[in-house]
Amino acid sequence: MRSRDRILANLETIYRDSYDRAKREQLTRRMEELDAAYQRDQLMMEVLLDLRDLFTQVPGSSSGAGALQTIDALRKLAKR
């Protein structure tokens, strides 16, 4: 499984390349669109990674959460 940092760094690289290209071509509107899209996608990716972390805990282990605890954690996460 890829690390959180690696995934977020890949996301940033993808947007940075597009942003730099738009900047070179002086496409101000495109730069603004990319900036907004990056922020939105970064937030969604962080939520998905949080969900991944919740579901990769081993149920029944001393450090893992049981099914009810996982559901409760998801409910709390959704309320944020």
Secondary structure in CASP SS format (residue, H / E / C, confidence):
PFRMAT SS
TARGET T0000
AUTHOR 0000-0000-0000
METHOD secondary structure of the structure
MODEL  1
M C 1.00
R C 1.00
S C 1.00
R H 1.00
D H 1.00
R H 1.00
I H 1.00
L H 1.00
A H 1.00
N H 1.00
L H 1.00
E H 1.00
T H 1.00
I H 1.00
Y H 1.00
R H 1.00
D H 1.00
S H 1.00
Y H 1.00
D H 1.00
R H 1.00
A H 1.00
K H 1.00
R H 1.00
E C 1.00
Q C 1.00
L C 1.00
T H 1.00
R H 1.00
R H 1.00
M H 1.00
E H 1.00
E H 1.00
L H 1.00
D H 1.00
A H 1.00
A H 1.00
Y H 1.00
Q H 1.00
R H 1.00
D H 1.00
Q H 1.00
L H 1.00
M H 1.00
M H 1.00
E H 1.00
V H 1.00
L H 1.00
L H 1.00
D H 1.00
L H 1.00
R H 1.00
D H 1.00
L H 1.00
F H 1.00
T C 1.00
Q C 1.00
V C 1.00
P C 1.00
G C 1.00
S C 1.00
S C 1.00
S C 1.00
G C 1.00
A C 1.00
G C 1.00
A H 1.00
L H 1.00
Q H 1.00
T H 1.00
I H 1.00
D H 1.00
A H 1.00
L H 1.00
R H 1.00
K H 1.00
L H 1.00
A H 1.00
K H 1.00
R C 1.00
END
